Amino acid sequence: KAGVTQTPRYLIKTRGQQVTLSCSPISGHRSVSWYQQTPGQGLQFLFEYFSETQRNKGNFPGRFSGRQFSNSRSEMNVSTLELGDSALYLCASRIGGSSTDTQYFGPGTRLTVL
Amino acid sequence: ILNVEQSPQSLHVQEGDSTNFTCSFPSSNFYALHWYRWETAKSPEALFVMTLNGDEKKKGRISATLNTKEGYSYLYIKGSQPEDSATYLCAPPVTSGSRLTFGEGTQLTVNP
């Protein structure tokens, strides 16, 4: 079974631009979560989508948004990029919405904002 | 906000040493605890999902125990190898079915 895939793997943008990241979950998984990791910080939760609905949202500004499609693929959008948005963005999928379901992570998208 | 603490922050051991680290979390409203291993330049890899007080899980040389009453979990690595070098993360869900809150992790370096 193919793992979680993320595109693109690397991205360079300038301040003020917007960016869209894509995540394809493991086949059959209905939940996709997004995380941000910056140097010195742990994995910070952005949001989770389950069956096309946002189930949970972390403490990030409204510039960060996401969506999920009927095939469970998810996109994350960041508008009006700031230097501090430079980070590794990871998505993770799990089969359902239970607290005991294992999350499987993708390889991440490394975003650099200049 | 769930307070998850992992200690130590970093650990350097020699090949062959056994080691252990701790994950502390609020003991009230416990649902599950997830352990992950994150090697440099790779994706976090799921190790264990632990649910019951007294749970003990094992995967090769790595094992973990869980104490939900006092709010901690231990991860043990027996006979560490250089390939065990990674950051080990624990994460309890915030609520039933909900998102994981990750600790800062323990960075393990195993010297040959």
Interface residues (C-beta under 8 A of the other chain):
Chain A: G3 V4 S33 Y35 G42 L43 F45 E48 R55 N56 G58 L90 A92 G97 S98 S99 T100 D101 T102 Q103 Y104 F105 G106 P107 G108
Chain B: Y31 A32 H34 Y36 K42 S43 P44 E45 A46 V49 T51 L89 P93 V94 T95 S96 G97 S98 R99 L100 T101 F102 G103 E104 G105
